């Protein structure tokens, strides 16, 4: 499943805000790019259809959106990370670890654990990689 540039921008804004209305998301996305309110709305519907975003209705007019962690989210993230690694090699992962942005220390530790686990899985004949 591919994600477009606006879909990524909306997901980023949603992760920043946590739970948000379409208006909140539109304001957040507009901080970095010029985009119409209707484009954000359409993008949200697409992300809901892709099972990456969930919606919660508070009333007829008040709808809140949030990132939906789960298999679809993991699949997209895995595909994107694989593309980065395929394109840029280990430098992509090194960059993320050296420039964590808003990642928490726990998230960085989890990334390091996942890398170590992958090295063990990929080592020939069960040998441990350095």
Residue pairs with C-beta under 8 A, 6 or more apart in sequence:
1 50
1 72
1 75
1 76
1 79
3 11
3 76
3 80
6 29
6 35
6 39
6 40
6 43
7 43
7 46
7 47
9 29
9 32
9 33
9 35
10 25
10 29
10 40
10 43
10 44
10 47
11 47
11 52
11 53
11 67
13 20
13 25
13 28
13 29
14 20
14 25
14 53
14 65
14 66
14 67
15 67
16 28
16 102
17 24
17 25
17 28
18 66
19 56
19 64
19 65
19 66
20 28
20 64
20 65
20 66
21 62
21 63
21 64
21 65
22 37
22 40
22 41
22 44
22 63
22 65
23 37
25 40
25 44
25 65
26 35
26 37
26 40
29 35
29 40
44 53
44 55
44 65
47 53
48 54
48 55
48 65
50 72
50 76
51 68
51 70
51 71
51 72
51 73
52 67
52 68
52 72
52 73
52 76
53 65
53 66
53 67
53 68
54 65
54 66
54 67
54 68
55 63
55 64
55 65
56 63
56 64
56 65
56 66
57 63
57 64
58 64
67 73
81 92
84 92
85 92
85 93
88 95
93 111
93 115
96 103
96 111
97 108
97 111
97 112
100 107
100 108
103 111
119 128
119 129
120 128
120 129
122 129
123 129
